[in-house]
Structures are given as structure tokens and as C-alpha cells.
Amino acid sequence: DGYSHLSAYERKRLKNITENAKFFAALKLHEVSARLNQLTAKRQSHVTKRAKPKKVEVEAARRRSMRLLRVEPLDVPLLETFARPEAEEYPQVLVGPLPMVPEDQAENSKWTEALLGTWMRISELKADDADRGTPDIKRYQESLSSMVLSEENIRKVVKARVCSMAIHPSESTILVAAGDKLGHVGLWNVSCGSEEGAHVFIPHNFQVNCMHFSPCNPAHLLSLSDDTLRCGDVTRAVFDEICRSEENFSCFDFLEESACSAIVGHWDGDVAVVDTRTPGMSSELSADIGFRRTRTVHVHPVHKQYFLAAGSVDVGVFDVRYLKAKGNKPLSSLTGHTKSVASAYFSPVTGSRVVTVCADDKLRIFNSKNIQVLLIFEKQSNKIKTHKNSQLKPVWAVWDPKQEHCFLVGSMAQPRQIQIFQDTGNLLHSLCNVDCLGSVCSIIVVHPSQNIVVGGNSSGRLHVF
């Protein structure tokens, strides 16, 4: 066959290939394929093409936390409901003066008028300063023992966490103001004893960091938010704007009894001097004091040119007369703090003592004359560590204006309580009520002449002993 040189296997393979080729040629597959193509083309010419629907990509639903969605768990009893910012968005507060109109004005206008009328009336009465001295410790301790907390003296005054409070100096009526983290200011006439005794105003866009009734005219309530310092004047029923800044305000205190000027702290560490008599919304002076953060400022009760500033781990005494834009150094530094300082305040009568609260769970008492540490002691049963707890505002220790040697601080001890210490470290008394007080009172304010203490918690509730 002409293939004799091939092996038997190769000749067999070649024969198979040839037979297969003849078999496929006999099937005439190319003719069948051409016919199928003709039929397909003819059928497609009669078909109306539809628009292809766009593919809808179905995204798999992601799991979301019920807490972040603000959805309460089903069939699970809540032990304690913490205040959260409302889901609804409040309109932005306008720049400039605002009318003193509460959030619920439409429904309870007559009760609002009664509240503002009471504030105006008690502001006209002058407190009697005659024969008012610092009581001895024994008498003071007896007065503390007589103070109680009842259910009618507990009220949710603002909607969110209490960030600041102030108490009117009136000796006839208990009027308390509270500022929360949403920029709301609540006024509560505790002496009224009715549900209509509290109203909420919205003079700020951000949390109210500090509040004071004016020492010379308690018809004025000054409140400081992150961006504004306002004065609520009840005689004109308006919230005036005193100062505005893009730098976040943290605290303020009056530099004189007339309340015409104030020292204002900033969260970034600077301080500013503000004069309420000058036109415009800017401060008179902005000074870098070398702090990374300034949480509290407090003016000396006797020598008004000196003020105390507290921040990260820095606490120092400065002279406002020598402040300049840069290069300020403290006259004295209160050293020894290893973590952030929540507050530092002069004692109320002579200013001879300073109490500081630090995140290392220690209270420190300093002698402000030569800045020596007199005492460092653990906050007894008071391991608060609020710098790690976002639900709680850092606890402040405040002096009792009626007692030069005693101060108050909130406690996480069970049962919840407000503790009163001597500057010797001696625990004098604990204000508590197992049935009525079940939360930490981070913010405390004390009446300047009466045995009245108010504690504010993280849900906007005030407790009046």
C-alpha cells in the first residue's frame, strides 16, 4: 500500500483515521449545519426583541446592632433606662438674641409665665448676709444629717445627660437650672411641688458645659455652650448672646462681683477674657497658657486677679493682669497628677485650699498659699473611673459655700450617694436614699445659704436633698 516502511501499529492507526473520515463525509454534516442556520435566521426575523431588564443587585441585609438602631429588645425588662439623644433633629439655634420661649410653650403657656414670674420675683429680694459665718463642724454635721431626699424632689428636668447646674440664691424658693448635652436648659421651681414646675428652653446647639446665676443680679442666668456664651435675662424674657467663637468653650467664671467680665476656658487649652459691656461677639483677649486642655477655671474668692485652671494633668494658678497671647507661665503649679484632672476649685471663703479630682481615683487637697500638697487620699468607696465610661460625666468635687473646710463629691458606692468630706480627708456624712437615689450624681450644686444640695445624673434627672 506504499506504507510498508511503517510499523504495524502506525498502519492500523492510519487505517482507522481514513475509515472515520469516510464515515463523517457520508453523514453530510456540513449540509445539516447550513440548513439549521437558515431555519434559525428565519425564526429570529419574526421575533420582537424585548428590552433586557436591568439586573437589580440585591444587597444582602447586614446585621445591625439593636442598640445603635435605638430599638428596645423584645420581652426583656430594662433594669435602668439611660437617656439617649432623641432621634428627631432639633432646628439649629439662630445667632443673636433668642426669645425665652420654652419647648412646650404652646401647651402650657400659663405655667411658663408663672415660672418666669417666680424667677423675676425672687431675684428682686436681697438675701440677708448679717450674722452669716462658717458654722463649726459639729453643727454643720448635724445639719447634714437632717437633709433628706423625697420622691417629690426628684424630676427629669432635661432630656439628656446633665452637664452643668446652677441654683438660685433665693432663701424663699428653690429654683434650679440644668444644662444637658443637647444644648437644652431646664428650669425647675422645686418649691412649686407640681408637675408644671419645670420647663425646657433651647438656647444652644451644643452641650451646656457651665452655668452660673449672676452674683450681682440673679435675674440673669449665664450659660456656656461649645460655641456661645449666653445670658438669660428674665426681666426681658430673652437669651442674649455675649460671646461666640469657633474654638470650643469648656467653662467660665466671673472675674468680679459685678459679673461684667469673665475668664473663659477652651477645650484646646487656651483661656479668654470676655467683657459683657463691650459690643461685638469676640473676646477681649485670647491667651495660650500652655495647656493641652482646660476643663475648669475658678477665680480666687478674695484676690480676683488670680484664677485656677485645670486640664489634662496640668493645674496652675495664673494672674489675669499679666496674660498675653503667647508665653504665659503659671505663678504656681499644683503637681503630682498622673492622669487627667476633672476639676480644681478654691475653697469658698479664703481660697486657702484647693481640691482636685483626678482620673487616678484620688482626691488631692492643696494649700494654695505656698502650693503644698496637704493631703492625697483615695476616693473612699468611690472608684469611679469615669474617664473610661462614656455614659457618665467626670465627677467634680465642689466646696460647700457655707463651710470653708468641707466639699462634696458624687460616688459610685452602693447604695448611690453624695459624700461630704473635710479637708482633712475625714468623711463627715453621706447623702443617700436607697429607694429614691439609684444613679451616680456626677454634677453637684450647693445652695449658698440654705441646707440644700442638688445632684444631677446621666439621664437628665435632678435629686434635691
C-alpha positions in Angstrom: 0.0 0.0 0.0 3.0 2.3 -0.2 3.2 2.3 3.7 5.4 -0.8 4.1 8.0 1.2 5.9 5.5 1.9 8.7 5.1 -0.3 11.8 2.1 -2.5 12.2 0.7 -0.1 14.9 1.1 3.0 12.7 -0.6 1.3 9.7 -3.5 0.3 11.9 -3.8 3.9 13.2 -3.8 5.3 9.7 -6.4 2.9 8.6 -8.7 4.0 11.5 -8.3 7.7 10.6 -9.2 7.0 6.9 -12.3 5.0 7.8 -13.5 7.7 10.2 -13.1 10.4 7.6 -15.2 8.4 5.1 -17.9 7.8 7.8 -18.3 11.6 8.6 -18.2 12.5 4.9 -21.2 10.1 4.4 -23.2 11.9 7.1 -23.0 15.2 5.2 -22.9 17.2 8.5 -21.9 20.5 6.7 -25.2 20.5 4.8 -27.2 19.9 8.1 -25.4 22.7 9.8 -26.2 25.1 6.9 -29.9 24.2 7.0 -30.1 24.8 10.7 -28.5 28.2 10.3 -31.2 29.1 7.7 -34.0 28.0 10.0 -32.6 29.9 12.9 -32.2 33.1 11.0 -35.8 32.9 9.6 -37.3 32.3 13.1 -35.4 35.2 14.6 -36.7 37.7 12.0 -40.3 37.2 13.3 -39.3 37.6 17.0 -39.8 41.1 18.6 -36.9 41.8 20.8 -37.7 42.9 24.3 -35.6 45.4 26.3 -33.5 43.5 28.6 -34.4 44.3 32.2 -31.6 45.8 34.3 -30.2 43.5 36.8 -31.2 44.6 40.3 -28.5 43.8 42.7 -30.0 42.6 45.9 -27.6 43.5 48.7 -27.6 41.1 51.5 -29.1 42.7 54.6 -26.3 43.4 57.0 -26.8 42.7 60.7 -27.2 45.9 62.7 -27.0 46.4 66.5 -30.4 47.0 68.1 -28.7 49.4 70.4 -27.4 51.5 67.5 -30.8 51.4 65.9 -32.3 52.6 69.2 -34.7 49.6 69.2 -35.7 48.2 72.6 -35.2 44.4 73.0 -38.4 42.4 72.9 -39.7 40.8 76.1 -36.6 41.8 78.1 -37.3 44.0 81.2 -35.0 47.0 81.4 -33.2 47.5 84.7 -32.4 51.1 84.0 -33.1 53.3 81.0 -30.3 55.6 80.1 -31.0 58.8 78.4 -30.1 58.9 74.7 -30.2 61.9 72.3 -33.6 62.0 70.7 -33.8 60.6 67.2 -35.6 63.7 66.0 -33.4 66.5 64.8 -33.8 69.9 66.5 -33.6 73.0 64.4 -30.4 74.9 64.6 -30.4 77.8 67.1 -30.1 81.1 65.4 -27.3 83.6 66.0 -28.1 86.6 68.2 -30.8 87.2 70.9 -33.5 84.5 71.4 -36.9 84.8 73.0 -37.2 83.0 76.3 -39.9 80.6 74.9 -39.8 77.0 76.2 -40.2 73.9 74.1 -43.7 73.3 75.4 -45.0 76.9 75.2 -48.0 76.0 73.0 -49.5 73.7 75.6 -48.5 75.3 79.0 -48.0 79.0 78.4 -49.7 80.0 81.7 -47.4 77.7 83.7 -44.4 79.1 81.9 -45.4 82.6 82.8 -45.8 81.5 86.4 -42.2 80.0 86.4 -40.6 83.1 84.8 -42.7 85.3 87.1 -41.4 83.4 90.2 -37.8 83.8 88.9 -38.3 87.5 88.5 -39.9 88.0 91.9 -37.3 86.1 93.9 -34.5 87.9 92.1 -35.7 91.2 93.5 -35.3 90.0 97.1 -31.9 90.6 98.6 -30.5 87.9 100.8 -29.7 88.8 104.4 -25.9 88.5 104.9 -26.0 89.5 108.6 -24.5 87.1 111.1 -23.6 84.6 108.4 -20.4 82.8 109.2 -18.8 79.4 108.8 -20.6 77.0 111.2 -18.4 74.7 113.4 -18.0 71.2 112.2 -20.4 69.6 114.8 -23.2 72.0 113.9 -22.6 71.5 110.2 -22.6 67.7 110.6 -26.0 67.9 112.4 -27.5 70.0 109.6 -26.2 67.4 107.0 -27.9 64.6 109.0 -31.3 66.4 108.8 -31.2 66.6 105.0 -33.4 64.1 103.2 -34.5 63.2 99.6 -38.1 62.5 98.9 -39.9 61.4 95.7 -41.5 64.8 95.0 -38.0 66.3 94.9 -36.8 64.2 92.0 -37.6 65.3 88.5 -36.4 64.7 85.0 -35.7 68.3 84.1 -33.8 67.9 80.8 -33.8 65.2 78.1 -30.2 64.1 78.1 -27.1 63.9 80.4 -26.8 66.7 82.9 -23.5 68.6 82.1 -23.9 71.6 84.3 -26.2 73.1 87.0 -26.8 76.3 88.9 -29.0 77.1 91.9 -30.7 80.5 92.5 -29.6 82.1 95.8 -33.1 82.8 96.9 -33.9 81.8 100.5 -37.6 81.5 99.9 -37.9 79.5 96.7 -35.7 76.6 95.4 -35.1 77.3 91.7 -32.6 75.1 89.9 -31.2 75.3 86.4 -29.7 72.4 84.5 -28.0 72.2 81.1 -27.7 69.0 79.1 -25.6 67.6 76.3 -28.1 68.6 73.6 -27.9 72.3 74.4 -31.2 72.4 76.5 -31.6 74.5 79.6 -34.2 73.3 82.1 -35.6 75.5 84.8 -37.3 73.8 87.8 -39.2 75.5 90.6 -38.8 72.8 93.2 -40.9 74.7 95.8 -43.8 74.7 93.4 -44.4 71.0 94.1 -46.4 70.4 90.9 -45.8 68.8 87.5 -45.9 72.2 85.8 -42.9 73.5 87.8 -40.3 72.6 85.2 -39.8 73.8 81.6 -37.1 73.3 79.0 -35.6 76.0 76.8 -33.2 75.6 73.8 -30.7 78.4 73.7 -27.8 76.4 72.4 -26.8 73.9 69.7 -24.3 72.0 71.7 -23.9 70.7 75.3 -24.1 73.3 78.1 -20.8 73.0 79.8 -21.1 75.6 82.6 -23.9 77.7 84.2 -24.0 80.4 86.8 -26.6 82.8 88.1 -25.1 86.3 88.1 -23.7 87.1 91.6 -24.9 90.7 91.4 -28.3 90.1 89.6 -29.8 86.6 89.9 -32.4 87.6 87.3 -29.5 86.8 84.8 -28.6 83.1 84.1 -25.4 82.8 82.1 -24.9 79.5 80.2 -21.8 78.4 78.2 -22.0 76.0 75.3 -19.2 74.8 73.0 -19.7 77.8 70.7 -21.6 80.5 72.7 -21.9 82.3 76.0 -25.5 83.5 76.6 -27.2 85.5 79.3 -30.8 84.5 80.0 -32.4 87.8 81.2 -35.9 87.0 82.8 -36.8 90.7 83.0 -36.7 90.9 79.2 -37.6 87.2 78.6 -34.6 86.9 76.2 -31.4 84.9 75.9 -28.8 87.4 74.9 -25.6 86.4 73.1 -22.5 87.7 74.9 -19.7 85.9 73.1 -19.3 83.5 70.1 -16.3 81.6 68.9 -15.3 78.7 66.6 -13.0 77.5 69.4 -14.9 75.2 71.7 -15.7 76.8 75.1 -15.4 74.5 78.2 -16.0 76.6 81.3 -16.1 80.1 82.7 -16.1 82.1 86.0 -16.7 85.7 86.9 -13.7 87.9 87.4 -15.6 90.4 89.6 -18.8 90.6 91.7 -20.4 92.8 89.2 -20.2 90.0 86.6 -19.1 92.4 83.9 -16.1 90.3 82.9 -15.3 86.6 82.9 -12.5 84.2 82.3 -13.4 81.5 79.8 -11.6 78.2 79.2 -11.3 76.4 75.9 -11.2 72.7 75.3 -8.0 73.2 73.3 -6.2 74.6 76.4 -6.5 78.4 75.8 -8.3 80.9 78.0 -10.0 84.1 77.1 -11.2 87.3 78.8 -14.7 88.3 78.0 -16.2 91.7 78.9 -20.0 91.8 78.7 -20.1 95.6 78.3 -18.3 95.8 75.0 -20.1 95.5 71.7 -19.4 92.5 69.4 -19.3 88.8 70.0 -15.5 88.3 70.3 -13.4 88.1 73.4 -11.1 90.9 74.7 -8.1 88.6 74.8 -7.2 85.0 74.0 -4.2 83.6 75.8 -2.2 80.4 75.4 -1.4 79.1 78.9 0.5 76.0 77.7 -2.3 73.5 78.5 -3.4 70.8 76.1 -6.9 71.0 77.6 -8.7 73.3 80.0 -11.6 71.7 81.8 -12.3 74.1 84.6 -11.4 77.7 85.6 -12.1 79.2 89.0 -11.4 82.7 90.3 -10.0 83.2 93.8 -12.8 84.3 96.1 -10.7 87.1 97.7 -8.0 88.1 95.2 -10.0 88.3 92.0 -6.9 88.8 89.8 -5.9 85.1 90.4 -7.6 82.2 88.7 -7.1 78.4 88.8 -7.1 76.4 85.6 -7.2 72.6 85.4 -6.7 70.4 82.4 -5.0 67.2 81.2 -2.5 66.7 84.0 -2.0 70.4 84.5 -3.3 72.5 87.3 -1.9 76.1 87.7 -2.6 79.5 89.2 -2.4 82.5 86.8 -2.7 86.2 87.2 -5.2 87.6 84.7 -3.4 91.1 84.7 -0.4 89.6 83.1 -2.0 87.4 80.5 -0.7 87.8 76.9 -1.4 86.0 73.7 1.7 83.6 74.0 4.3 82.6 76.5 2.1 82.6 79.7 3.6 80.7 82.7 1.6 79.8 85.8 2.5 81.6 89.0 2.3 78.3 90.8 1.7 74.7 89.6 -0.2 72.0 91.5 1.8 68.9 90.5 1.5 65.2 91.2 -1.5 64.4 89.0 -0.7 61.3 86.9 -3.9 61.3 84.8 -6.4 63.9 83.5 -7.9 66.3 86.1 -11.7 66.7 86.0 -11.9 69.8 88.3 -10.0 72.1 90.6 -11.6 74.7 92.9 -10.5 77.2 95.6 -12.2 76.9 99.0 -15.1 79.4 99.1 -14.3 81.9 101.9 -10.5 82.4 102.0 -9.3 80.4 99.0 -6.6 78.9 101.2 -7.3 75.4 100.0 -7.7 73.8 96.6 -9.4 70.4 95.9 -8.8 68.5 92.7 -10.3 65.4 91.3 -8.1 63.2 89.1 -8.8 60.1 86.9 -6.4 58.1 89.0 -9.2 57.9 91.6 -7.5 60.3 94.0 -8.7 63.5 95.7 -6.0 66.0 96.4 -6.1 68.9 98.9 -3.5 71.7 98.3 -2.6 74.6 100.4 -3.0 77.4 97.9 -0.7 79.9 99.8 2.5 78.0 99.2 1.0 75.3 96.9 2.0 72.3 99.1 0.1 69.1 98.9 -1.6 68.8 102.3 -3.4 65.5 101.6 -3.8 62.8 99.0 -6.4 60.2 99.6 -8.3 57.6 97.7 -11.9 58.4 97.0 -13.4 56.2 99.7 -15.6 53.5 98.2 -15.6 55.8 95.2 -13.7 54.0 92.4 -15.4 56.0 89.6 -13.0 55.8 86.7 -15.4 58.0 84.7 -12.7 58.7 82.1 -13.4 55.2 80.7 -17.2 55.4 81.0 -18.9 57.4 78.2 -22.3 57.2 79.9 -21.1 59.3 82.9 -19.7 62.8 83.1 -16.4 63.0 85.0 -17.2 63.7 88.7 -16.5 67.1 90.1 -15.7 67.9 93.8 -17.3 71.2 94.9 -16.9 73.2 98.1 -19.9 74.0 100.2 -20.2 77.8 100.1 -21.3 77.8 103.7 -18.3 75.8 105.0 -14.7 76.7 104.3 -13.4 73.2 105.1 -15.8 70.8 103.5 -16.6 69.7 100.0 -18.9 67.3 98.2 -18.3 64.6 95.6 -20.6 62.0 93.8 -19.9 58.4 94.5 -20.5 55.0 92.7 -20.6 53.3 96.0 -23.7 51.2 96.6 -26.2 52.5 97.6 -25.6 55.5 95.4 -24.7 58.6 97.4 -23.2 62.1 97.6 -20.3 62.2 100.1 -19.2 65.2 102.2 -15.5 65.3 103.2 -13.5 67.6 105.4 -10.3 69.0 104.0 -8.5 66.6 106.5 -9.8 63.6 104.5 -12.5 62.7 107.1 -15.8 61.5 105.7 -18.4 63.6 107.5 -21.6 62.3 106.0 -23.2 60.6 103.0 -26.5 61.8 101.5 -28.4 58.8 100.2 -31.8 57.2 99.9 -32.0 53.6 98.9 -35.5 53.9 97.4 -35.1 57.2 95.6 -31.4 57.5 94.5 -30.2 54.7 92.2 -27.7 56.6 89.9 -24.4 58.5 90.1 -24.7 62.2 90.7 -21.7 63.4 88.7 -22.7 67.1 88.9 -23.5 68.7 92.3 -24.5 72.2 93.2 -24.9 73.5 96.8 -27.1 76.4 97.9 -25.0 79.4 99.2 -27.1 79.9 102.4 -29.6 77.1 102.8 -29.1 73.4 103.6 -29.9 72.3 100.0 -27.9 70.0 97.8 -28.8 69.1 94.2 -27.3 66.2 92.3 -27.7 65.7 88.5 -27.3 62.3 86.7 -26.7 61.0 83.2 -30.4 60.7 82.3 -31.3 64.4 82.9 -32.8 63.7 86.4 -32.2 66.1 89.4 -32.3 65.0 93.0 -32.8 67.7 95.7 -31.8 66.9 99.3 
